[in-house]
Each structure stands twice: as C-alpha cells, then as structure tokens.
Amino acid sequence: MSFTLAIVGRPNVGKSTLFNRLVGKRLALVDDQPGVTRDLREGAARLADLRFTVVDTAGLEEVTDDSLQGRMRRLTERAVDMADICLFMVDARVGITPSDLVFADILRKRAAHVILAANKAEGKAGESGVLEAYSLGLGDPISLSAEHGEGLHDLYVALQPLADGFAERAAEEAEEAPDTDLELTEEEAEDPEAAAPIPMPSRKRPLQVAVVGRPNAGKSTLINQILGEDRLLTGPEAGITRDAISLGTDWNGVPMRIFDTAGMRKKAKVQEKLEKLSVSDGLRAVKFAEVVVVLLDAAIPFEQQDLRIADLAEREGRAVVVAVNKWDVEEDRQGKLKALKEAFERLLPQLRGAPLITVSAKTGRGLDRLHEAVMRAYETWNRRVSTAQLNRWLSGMMEAHPPPAPQGKRIKLRYMTQAKTRPPGFVVMCSHPDKIPESYTRYLVNGLRLDFDMPGTPIRLYMRGQNEANPYKGRKKAQPSRLRKHVEGRRKD
C-alpha cells in the first residue's frame, strides 16, 4: 500500500463506520454505544484509484493514567505516530467539544499531515457543526456521512496530492484467505515427490495463525511477546479484546499474520449484543487461519469451553496446536504436565497427538517451542501420501481387523487414494459404503494418524461406492404405455 491513514477522534463519532466503508467489508464492530473499538485494526482500503492502509483506532479520552481508557489512548497516540496521514473526525451534529480542541492541539504537534472531517453531516442538522469545525485551525473540514457514503469524493480530493508524494515507496501486499481442501491430480496422488512442493510462507502469502481461547487466558499478551512490542491492549480485566485483530510479523524468520481474537465464553453466558459480535468475529478468524493455537489457562485447563473451541478448530479442518499459558506461576510443573497430557488424550481424542506446549506469555518462556510446534503442524497439514503406500497399508489394516459384515453382507475395501490436502483427505472405494460403522472409520483414521506420522491434524476419510457415478442408479425402468397398442397397433416381432 502506498501510505497509511489513521482515523482518530472522540468516541462514537463514526470512525469504525468509515473504516468499514473504506475497506468495503464489515471488519470493525459497530454499535451505538461509545467505546466499542479498543485495539488498533488495520485494513486494505480502496477509494477510487487510491490503494492504502487504513487504521481504525480507539476513541480518544482525556485520561493519562493506567486505566483501560488510558491504555487505549496510548495505543491511539502510537497509531498517530506510525501513520503517514491522520484523519481527525468530529461529530457535526454535536459540534466542537472541549475534547476536540485538546485533541486537535495534540495532532497539530504530533502528526505531519492532518485532514479534518465532520462526520454525520447529512441533511441540515450537521451544517452548523461543519462551520464550527473551522475553529480548530486544521484547514477546511470535509463534510462526511460514513453511514451513507456521502463526501467520499471530497476525501479523495484531499488525499490525492498526499498520495502522490508517498507513491515512490508503494509496496503491494496480498492478504488473501488460505487455500484449503486442495484437490490432488492422479499424478500427484500416485507420486507425491513429483507434485509441487509444500507451499512455504512468504511475504506475499504469510502463514495465517489464529490464537483463540477463553477470556483472560493471555492471548493478547502472548502476541505482544511474539511481536516484541506492546501492540495490543492488555490488562487484568477479562474481555478487553473485542475485534479479531490481524498483525503481520516475522516470527523467527517466518512471515506470519497472527489473529488475536476475543475470548469466547459459553453461549448461554453471552447476553450483550457487543459480545456476540466479538465472538462471531473470532469464529471468522478461525476460518481464515491455517494453524489455530488454542490457549489454555494453566490454573483451569480443559474446561468445557476450551474443549468446544478446540473441537471447532478441528471441524473447520485447521491444524491445531494447544498451548498452556501462565506456566511461570505453576509450582508442581512435572505433576501438572503429566495431568495435562492425560486429560488431553482423554478429552480430545479427535486431536490425538497434537502438540501440547507450555508457555509464559509474560516472560516469553516456551515461545521457541511454540514456533516449532506451529511449523510442524503446518507441515503435517500439507502432508501427502502415495497411492501405493496407502493400499499396502490398507491391506495390513484389513488383515488385522477385517471390516464387519452387517446383515451378512460382506464389505470389500477395494483401494484407497489421497484426494485432498490442507487438511489431508482420503477416499476408500468400497462396496456398501453406507453399511460401514463409524467405529471402523475411526479405526482407519487413527491408523493413518499413527502410521503416516500425522499427529493432531484433522483427517477426512470418505467411503465411496464404485457405482455412485452411475447416473441411472436408483431409477426405475419406465413402464410401457398402456395406450400404445391402440395408437400404434401391436408390434410385430
């Protein structure tokens, strides 16, 4: 992107609404109550022929202490320092407040380029507020309506000359959803060595990692430790993070995009509309990720909600890594680790063999092991097995435990091949696929995971009959018309 635009202003002036308008998606949470946005959210914006990065910020408050609002203000001031251009938004219907005067003075000193915009200026109700905005001394205000898309041309005219100055250092970044359920050709299934190599993360296509868990498990603190800076808002209060924030970084030399998500509580406890939006935003981040790190609290691990979150990641077909945080305050570490492994195998059999890593987000201990586990899970997620190996393995599995014969019908497993990767998907051609019990399918999946070294990754196994491609299967033979002998006469043999 050619430049970075930070949207700043008091709470509830419409910053997130304009952010969503510029990126063309509902990425930021929007609600009538003030103070919804707490973290910095970046997005790829598009305005006519301009392409730039837009940053949504928390509403500026007149506090400087260590309270939640004070920490939010420090993050916003940091965004002002990092941005190339600041868009200062005021509410045209409320008019200029004393807080606007204070923040305008701050921006005048800290920002190189400031554009003044009076939002909610549709109709006559906002005319007086637009005229009053001239008193801030930041140039001509732009009349905007982020909700209805009015005034965007004036914003384009104001940005165009500044964008030309930043055009020299423009660098296009492609932020695309990961490729999942990749189908393999017959040649790739027969000989994985001849297939294209496993796609390694690059700056153009970074590895996408989502960190999920219950509230106050330490997700934002962990990501700040990985980034090496206090980029996300943290604190002892539960539920600080609301938006699913994505951040690009190089973790031990590997380009990654890490998603910080809001803590997910039990559905029955989620009553507020805002928390419902936050949880749905986190679920969407899981779908965009390639590797999901399920972060647990060492004091209360493997609660019911933790199991639901891990099961969600497995059902979405993502590589899963389980990390146990706050390990620095644990006293009996050996005993605790043994109990954790036993509970993991018992409560999450669908993720058998997934890495279980102990970390301390506060001190940074265990981050190297977590990085290795993430890369190992990504490699397993892309694993390919040749058809010859699979059929030799299938013969051995059938000799050890033949498939059952329900109602006296013998089931024949004829051959097996890998049809997909990311996650690995296998197809078994057989007779009577609808008669194979779920227990035998689990037996084969567990054998695949053990014999082909695919611990923890979701495995899809499809039973398919060879006559399923017959288009006439299940059709009844058409009966001859009873009127034909009267219309055409009797046929002569």
N, C-alpha and C positions, 0 to 999 in steps of 0.2 A: 504494500500500500504506500501511497505517496506521502501521506502525512497523518498525524494523529490529532483527533478533535475530542477534547474533553468537555462534556456537558455538566456545568456546575450551577448551583443556585440553592435557594432555600428549599426546605421540604415541601412537597406537594405542589410544585409549580409546573409539573409535566415533563420532567427530564426523561423518565423511563418511557413515557408515551412517544416522545420524539425519537428516542433511541430505537424503539421498535419500528417506527416509521422509516427511519434511515436504513436499517438493516433488512427491512422487508419481511421480518418474522416476529412473532411474539416471544422473544427470548427473555426479556426482563419482565418480572412480575409487576402488575399494575393494579392499584386499588385506590379507593377514595381516601383512606386514612393516610396521614403523613408518616414518613419514616419507613416505608416498605423496603427500599433499597438500602443495603448496609455495606456490601462489598463493591469493589470495582469490577465492572463487567465490560469486556471488550467484544467488539463485533465488526464484521466486514461491511462497511456502509457503501451505498451506491446512491448518488444524486446526479441525475443526467449522465454526463460522461466522466464525472469525478469518481474515483475509487479511493477510499481512505479508511482508516481505522477509527471507529468512534468508541468512546469510553463513557459508560454510564456511572455516575458517582452518587454517593450518599448525600442527602440534603445537609447543607452547612448549618451548624448550630453555633450559637455564641457561648461555647464552653471550651475550656482548655485543660480540664482535669483528666483523670484516668477513668472516668465513667464510660459507659458504652457510647454515648454521644460524642465524648471527647476523642475516643479512639476512632470513631467514624470520621470525625473532622480531620484528624491527622492523615488518614488514608486519602481523603479527598484532596487535601493540600499536596500530598505526594503525587497525585494524578495531575494536578495543575503544573507541578514542576516537570513532570515527564512529558506532557503533551506539547505539541507544536502550536496548536491554536486552542483557545478556550472560548466556549460559547456560554456566556453568562445569561441565564434565563430568569426573568422576573414574571410575576403574575399581573397581567394587565387589568384584571378585574379587581384585584385587591389594591393595586397601586404600589408605590415605592414605600417600603417599610424601613425603620432604622437598621434592621439587619442587612437589608440590601445595600445601604450606604457603607456599612462596615466591610462587607464582602467585596464591594466594588473597589474600595481602597486597597484591600489585600491583593486583588487581581491586578490592579494598576502597578503594584510594586513587583509581583512575582511572575506574571505572565508576559511573554513577548508580544503576543497577538491576542487581543480580546475582541470578540464580536458580541454585541448586546442584542438580545431577543426578548420581546414582550409576548409571552405565550397567552393563550386563551383570549385572543384579540378578535375573535369572530363576532360580528354584529356591532351594535353601538355601545354595548356595555363596556368594551375594552378601550374605547377611543381615548378617554381621559388618562388611563394608565399608560398608554403608549406615549402621549405627550409628556407625562410626568417623568418618563424614563430618561428624557434628555438631561434632567438634573444630575444624573450620575456622572456626566462628563466622559462617557466612553464612546462617543460618536452617535451617529443616527441609529436608533433602535429599529430592529426588523419586526414587523407585525406578523406573528405566527399563530397558527392553530394546529398544534401537533395532532389533536384528535381527528380533525377533518382534513388535514393535509394542505391547509392554506398557508401561503407565504414561503413555500419551499423554493420558488424561483428567486425571491429576494435573497434567501440564504445562499443559493448557488452563485448569484452575482457577487456576494460578499466574499465567498470562499475562492472563486476562480482566480483572482490575481495572486492570492497567497499560495494556491496550489501550484501555480507555475513556478514559484520560487523553490518549492520542495520536489519538483519533478525529477531533478537530477539523481536523487538518492532513492527513487522508487524501486521497490522490490516486491514482485507479486508473490503472494502466499496462497496456496490452495488448501483450504480447510474443507475436506470432503469426508463424508461418512465412510467408515471402514468397509472393505469388501468382505462379505460374509457368504457362507454357503456356496463357495466356488465349485463349479462342476468340473470334473476331470474328463478329458478325452480318453478314448480307448487306448491310445499310445501312452498317455501319462499313467493310466491305471496299470498297464502291463509293465512299464519300466519307469518308476519314479525318478531314476537317475537321469533319464533323458528329458524329463519335464523341466519347465522353467524353475529356477531356484526359488527358495522361500523368500518372499518379499521382505527385505530388511528395512527398518525405519530410516527415513531420510528427512531432510528439512522440508521437502515438498510434501511428503506423506509421513508425518511423525507417528510414532506408536501412541495410540489413544488409551489412556488408563483412567478409570473412574475409581474414586475412593468413596465407599459407601459404609453406612453403619448407623447405629442408634445415636440419638443426641448426646453430646458431651463425651464422645468416645475419643476425641482428639484428632479429627480428620483435618481441620484447617491448620492445626499446629504441625502435624506431620508434613503437610505440603509446604508450609513455610520453611521447615527444616530441610526439605529436599531442594527448594529454591535457593536457600541460603539468605533469605531476607524476609521481613515481616510484610508479606504481600497481601495476606488475607487477615480479616478481622478475627481475633481470638479473645478468649476470656473465660472466666469460671462459669458464666451463665450458660445454661443449656439453650440450644436453639438459636444461636447468634446467626449462623449462616442460613440464608433464605433462598438465594438463587443458586443454580448449578453453575459455578464459575469455571471456565476452562483457561488454563495457563500454559503457555509454551515454554519449554526449558530443555537444556541439555543435561541429562542425568547420567553422570559417568561417561560422557561422550556419546550417549544415545539420544537423538532428538525425540522428545515426547510432548504430548499435550495431555495434561493432567486435569481431570474434572473434580472439583470439590463440590460435594452435594450436601443438601440439608439433611439433618438427622431424621430418620424415619421411625415414627412411633407406631404402636398398634392402631389399626384403622378405627377402632371404637373410641380411642382417646383423641383422635384428630377431629376437633369440632370447628375451629376457626377456618374461615374461607382461605385466609392467607397461608395457613399451614398446609391445607390441601393442595394449594397451588405449588408450594415448595416441594412437597413430596412427589407430585406428578412431574415436576421439573427434574428431580433426581432420578426418577424412573426413566425419563427420556435420555438422561446422560448415560445410563447403563446400556441403553440400546445403541448409543453412538460409540461406546467403548469397545476395545478389543480385549483388554485384560481388566478384570474387576478385582480391586483389593477390598475385601470385607474386613473392616477394622473393628476389633472387639475391645472391650474394657477388661483388663486382667482381673479386676475386682469382681465383676459379674459377667463372666463369659458365657456364651452359648445360651442366652435367654431365647424365649420363643421368637422374638422379633429378629434376632440375629439369624436364626435358622430360616425364617421366611425370606430374609434378604439374600442369603446365600443360595437358597433354592430358586429365587427369582433369577439370579445371575446364571445359574445352570440351565434353567428353562429357556432363557434367551440365547443360550449357546455361546456364552463368553467364557474365556479362560479365567479361572478363579484362583486367587491367592488369599489365604486367610492370615491376617496379621493381628497379633495380640499386643495392644498398646499399654503404656504405664507400667512397663516391666521394671523400671528403675525403683519403684516403691515396693516391689514384691520381696518378701523375706525368704520364704522357703521356695526357691526357684526350681530346684530339681523335682520336688514333690508336686509343685504346681504344674510343671511342664508335663510330667507323666500323666496327671489327671486330665490335662487339656487334650493330649493325644488320644487317651481312651475315650473321652467324651466326643471328640471329633469323629472317630471311626464309628461310634455307636449312633450318633445323632444325624450325621450327614453321610450315609453310605453311598449316595449318588455322586459324591465328590471324593471317593476313596483315593488316597494317595496324593491329594492336593497339598502343596507346601503350607506348613504351619510355621510362621516366623514370629519371634518375639522381638518387639522394638520398643524404643522410648522416644516418642516424638519430641519430648522436652530436651533431652540430652543428645539426640541423634544416634544413639547406640542401636546397632542392628540394621541401619539403612543399607549397608553394602550387601548384607544377606537378602534383604528385601528386593534390592535391584536384581540380584542374581535369580531370585525366585520368579520375578516378573518376566525376565528374559527367557527363562527355562519354560515357563508356562506358555509364553507366546510361541516358542519353537514347537512345543508339543501340540499346540492348537493348529499348527500348519503341517502336522505330520502326514506323510504319505507312505502307503504300504503297497507292494506289488501284488498283482492278482495271483501269481504263482505261490507266493508266501502265504497268502490268505487261504487258498484252497488246501495247501498242505496242513495248515493249522486247523482248518475246519474238519478235515478227515480225522485228525487226532482228537479233537473235541467230541466228535460223534462216536468214536471208538470208546472214549472214556465214559460218556453218558449219551446214549442214543436218544433221539427225540421221542416223546411219548406217542402212543397210538390211541388217540381218543376215539371211542365208539368202534374200536377195532380197525380204524383206518391208519395205515402206516404212513408217516410223514417222511418224505425224502427231501433232504437238503442237497441240491444238485451242485451248485457252485456259488462262489462269493466274490465280490469285487468292491473296490472303493469308488464311490460315485462323487464324493464331495470332500472339501477341506474347509477349515475355519467355521465350525468345528468338523472333525473327521466324521464322515457319513458313509456307511457301508450298506450294500444291498445283497441279500441272500435270495437266490432263486430257488423256490421250493414248491412242493405240492401241498395243497390245503393250507395256505398262509393264515387263514382266519382261525384255524384249529390249534395253532401253536400257542401254548400258555405263556403268560407274562414271565413266569419263573424261569422258563428256558431261555427267553430273550435276555433276561438279566444274567443268566449263567454265561451266555456268549459275550455279553458286554464286559463282564468282569474279567473273562479270559482275555479279551482283546486288550483291556487296560493293563493287565499283568504281563502278558507275553510280548507285547509290542511296545512296552515302556511308554504308556500314555497316562501317567497318574494325574488324577484331578480334572482332566479336561472332559467336557461333555462329549459323549459318543452317541451318534444317532445310528440305529440299526433298523433297517426296513426289510420286512419279509414280503416277497413278491412272488406271485404265481406266474408261470410261463404263459398261460393262456389269457392273462389280463389284457394283452394288446389286441385280442380278437374282437373286432367291432361288432360281431354277431353274437357274442356271448350273452346269454340271458334272453335273447329274442325268441319269441315263439314263431313257429312256422305258420305262414299265412294259410288260412283255410280257403279252399276253392269256393268261388261264389256259387250259391245255390240257383241263381238265375241264369247262369251261363248256358246251361243246356237248352233253355228256352230261347235265348238270344242268338247264340252261335250254333246251336244244334249240338248233337252228340259228337264227340271226337271220334274219328276213325283211326284205329291202330294200324 
